[in-house]
């Protein structure tokens, strides 16, 4: 994963944990767990988008147009799958 994105996720995790009562010590391990959960959610969202993109159908459309849209959907799915893999 791109270092900038990783840093942003860790910062978001740290911010999310600021709502924990002051009596609870927020450790680096807690931040890492929350960041991992955020990465998992992002990865799942990209994987879901890839599934949705590949499941698009165009009934009633001319064959050439349908093939072009299917190709576009597959390209989108590949892009989403690549992003999902990068978010690991």
N, C-alpha and C positions, 0 to 999 in steps of 0.2 A: 504494500500500500504506500502511496505517496506520503512522504513525511509530513507535509503540510496538513493533509487530511487527518492523519493520525494525531497530530498535535491538537487540531481543532476538536476532535472527539474527546481527547483527554481533558481539554479545557472545559468542554461542555459537561463532562462527567464531574469534574471538580465543582463547577457551578451548581449542578443539580444537587450535589451533596452539601451545599451551603445551607440547605433547608433542614438539615439534620440538627437536632437540638445541640447546643454548645456542650452539654454534658457528655455527649458521645464523641470520642476522638475519631476523626476521619483519617484513616491510614492510607498510605499509597496503595495497599492491596485493595482497599475498598474502591478507590478511584479506578484502579485497573479492572476490577470486576464490573463496575458500571460502564466503563469505556468498552469492555468486551461485549456487554449486552447491547450497547448502542451499535457497535460494528455488526453484531448478529442481526439486529433489526434492519440495518441498512442493506446487508447482504440478502436477507429474506425479501425485502421490498424489491430489489433488483431482480431476484430470481422469479418473483411473482410477476413482475412486469414482462420478463422474457416469456413466461408461459402465456400470458395474455396476448402478447404480440404474435406469437406463433399460432394461437388458436383463432385468429381473425379469419372469418370466411366472408366471401362476397357472392352470395347466391344471386343468380339472375344477372350478374354482370357479364359482359362479353369476355370470352376466354383470354384474350390478350391482356385486357385490363385486370382481370382476376389474377393472372400470372404475375403481372407487374406489382400488384399490391401484395401478393404473397411473398414475392422476392423482397419487397420493402420491409415486410413484417419480419422476415427471417434476418435481414440485416439489423433491424432494431433489436431482435432477440439476441443476436451475437454481441452487439454492443452492450446490452444489459448483462449478459453472462460474463463478459470481460470485466465490467465494473464490479459485479458480484465477486469474482475471483480476486480482484485487486483489493477489495474491502476486507479480506481475511487477515 
